[in-house]
Amino acid sequence: MGGLSIGASFLPLTVVIDMLITARNLIQFVGQIVALWLLRRRRDPGPYDRDGLGSFAVRVAGH
């Protein structure tokens, strides 16, 4: 952390803030992808969980 702080001290504050916001968003985005992948991998597929949009159309037309 110290090395990153020293390196960041040579950059303008707006650049540092933009980098921190970008890093936070990327970490959150990747975390959500991994969580969704794990959730889908661990649960049993239902009768309509086979083909995505087609199953959505069946559910909408059926109700």
C-alpha positions in Angstrom: 0.0 0.0 0.0 2.8 2.4 0.7 4.3 1.9 -2.7 0.9 2.6 -4.3 0.5 5.7 -2.2 3.9 7.0 -3.2 3.2 6.3 -6.8 -0.2 8.0 -6.6 1.3 11.1 -5.0 3.0 12.0 -8.3 -0.3 12.0 -10.2 -3.0 14.7 -10.3 -5.7 14.1 -7.7 -8.4 13.8 -10.4 -6.5 11.0 -12.0 -6.2 9.2 -8.7 -9.9 9.6 -7.9 -10.8 8.3 -11.4 -8.5 5.3 -11.0 -10.0 4.5 -7.6 -13.6 4.7 -8.9 -12.8 2.6 -11.9 -11.1 -0.1 -9.7 -14.1 -0.1 -7.3 -16.5 -0.6 -10.2 -14.4 -3.3 -11.8 -14.1 -5.2 -8.5 -17.8 -5.0 -7.9 -18.6 -6.1 -11.5 -16.3 -9.1 -11.4 -17.6 -10.1 -8.0 -21.2 -10.1 -9.3 -20.2 -12.2 -12.3 -18.5 -14.8 -10.1 -21.4 -14.8 -7.6 -23.9 -15.4 -10.4 -21.8 -18.1 -11.9 -21.5 -19.9 -8.6 -25.2 -19.5 -7.9 -26.2 -20.9 -11.2 -23.7 -23.8 -10.9 -25.0 -24.9 -7.5 -28.7 -24.8 -7.9 -30.9 -27.4 -9.7 -32.2 -26.3 -13.0 -36.0 -25.9 -13.2 -38.2 -27.0 -16.1 -37.7 -23.7 -17.9 -34.0 -23.0 -17.2 -32.8 -24.6 -20.4 -32.6 -21.9 -23.1 -33.0 -18.5 -21.7 -35.2 -16.3 -23.9 -37.3 -19.2 -25.1 -38.2 -20.2 -21.6 -39.0 -16.6 -20.7 -41.5 -16.5 -23.7 -43.1 -19.8 -22.5 -43.5 -18.3 -19.0 -45.0 -15.1 -20.3 -47.4 -16.8 -22.7 -48.4 -19.3 -20.0 -49.5 -16.7 -17.5 
